[in-house]
Amino acid sequence: MPGIDKLPIEETLEDSPQTRSLLGVFEEDTAAISSYCQQLFQAMQRIYHAQNELSTATHLTSKLLKEYEIQHFPLRGDDEVMSSTLQHFAKVIDELSSCHAVLSTQLADAMVFPITQFKERDLKEILTLKEVFQISSNDHDVAINRYSRLSKRRDNEKVKSEVMEDVYTSRKKQHQTMMHYFTALNTLQYKKKIALLEPLLGYMQAQINFFKLGSENLTQQWEDFLTNIGTSVQNVRQEMDTEVDVMQQTIQDVEQASDLLYMPDPDPSKIPIDRNLTRKAGYLNIRNKTGLVSSTWDRHYFFTQGGNLMSQARGDVAGGLVMDLDNCSVMAVDCEDRRFCFQITSFDGKKVVILQAESRKDCEEWIATVNNISKRIYLSENPEETAARVNQSALEAVTPSPSFHQRHESLRPSMQSRPKSGRTSSQSSVGSEPPGLSSLSLDSLVAPDTPIQFDIISPVMEENSGQAKSSAHGRRTNPFGESGERQSEDCDESILHQLFIVRFLGSMEVRAMDSEDVIYETMRQILAARAIHNIFRMTESHLLVTCDCLKLIDPQTQVTRLRFPLSSVVLCASHQENKRLFGFVLHTAEDRVDSRPVTVCYVFKSNIDGEKICDSVGLAKQIAFHSEVDRKATEKQKELDKAKVKQQEELNKQKEIEKDLEEQSRLIAASSRPNQPAADGQFLVLSNSQSEESDTGEEGNRKGESEA
């Protein structure tokens, strides 16, 4: 007999759309064989009823022939020959009637009974298992949806345990029902052949037994053929019994091995996380926006195909493209009070997909897989080995060890032999070394033991904290570290306002600040550290570029998280390959510990080209420089004007002093002249007291005038 198609029992737990599609094919085949067997059953019923009718009709014919002698015909005549002939025919027909009765009994036992048993027992069993499977599948979907809606903020352990137990029970029930359903469908492939062959075999054997009464030769011709058919039926039955035993053993093994997988969030210590995957498939919940603030979650089967992320719903023939994963970015996010969510952003930032996994293990494996695919590791000959090697190289790149210095020492001769270049390319993949760092060594850019800060901590705000404390007694300050008056002054006075959406990747202290290579090396180490330590979450902020400073603003609360004075920004550059990466070097004030200047490099990821942000910073510095030049020129002109006014005041004061002196001289001269006669010819004689009072009054007047 040819090979029998079978459903894979080992893939029942995964329950992929491919398995469901194959199950649909078997169900269609079951429906077709059921319809065909129904028609065949009706045909064989007609044969059986016809044979019974033939047997009854033959017996009735024989009876009628026997009653011919007692019939009274008006014109009967001499019918002795006819009567004897009819009696002979009646005897033969009676024997034939007995043979037809035997044939009817054989047809009922060997032809009608097997196909009736197949129709009433086997096909109905398939229908019953199908209904039970549909119910268990629906119960599992309801349990999964309820589990997916578990709140991490209002996490009730009793409810959580009940939901997880419900998921465990429904998943186990679905798995067991599905395995038995697959077993029944696989067994049906054997039974349908038996159900088709056994009735025909019984029919032919009954006919041969019927014809043996009159034709020995015909019987001999059919016996060999029917013997072969009977042997084949026995072989198929033995093969079916063997396969049923194998499938029963497989069910036991799969149930025992899959017990840990029934839990929706298995223990990572028992099932380790594989971070070197380049292909993955499984069910995820995808968020679909239905309005400005409303959204729905749909459960689909997702799988990676090359560098593409595909999805397939139940009932679909094939999967559809969701996103191109080359050069994409992936990170874990908090979304709508759901757990185990992660976000995938396309390389151009135009498409964002938010997905939810069933467990933390599944979420981290999806993030690692997408991260590996985004680096095009899947194009290598051994993708998993390449991913493991890249992750190991990234670990060595950020872990302090003797090999760190040895690797950099080996790179220095090749770097010194290259000509200097203002800007050099940098590899964005984790663990890869930059092709050139001009004439500077890596140790001169970033110290090997320098820690990396992945959270936003502002050294500028630490310096301003002392000022905030000293001014706290004078006026009320904002509890978030910046007053509203200062923020409004910056926004009102600056003529440049440009806002960009950025995500903070990390910062670290650097040694050099006169070359863009320090930014490239900082980007490499921060990206490598994030990949090694599985840090995918990035803080989203709004970067406000003004002529006075750079601000990182919380997009939800509009509170300034970080403020960099523009005069402290000494260098800004973007990555040459991944244009969305950019960074700038900040030269802060003296450190409080060892009283030395601190230079820190901050690295961000934007939704647009980083060159635009760097150009905006450069434009702000140019405007600030010209504003500073204009301010100094204005102050100088004010000082000149003040000097002129002061000189004019001195001249006026000198003139007043000279006038006072002239007036004083005139008064002295007038007082020294002899007394003149009065108009009436008499002299005015003054007493000594009057003379002293007049002298005192004149001196007081002169003193007041001189002071004026």
BELHUPE-V772883 format. One record per helix or strand. SS is the DSSP state (@ for helix, = for strand). FROM is the first residue (numbers start at 1). LEN is the number of residues. If there is no record, write none. Layout:
ss = {SS/SS}
from = {FROM/FROM}
len = {LEN/LEN}
This chain:
ss = {@/@/@/@/@/@/=/=/=/=/=/=/=/@/@/@/@/@/=/@/@/=/@/=/=/=/@/=/=/=/@/@}
from = {9/17/80/157/216/260/281/295/308/320/329/338/352/360/377/383/402/442/453/459/484/498/517/539/549/560/566/569/581/597/610/688}
len = {3/50/69/55/42/3/9/11/5/5/7/8/5/15/3/16/15/4/1/12/10/12/16/7/5/6/3/6/10/10/63/20}
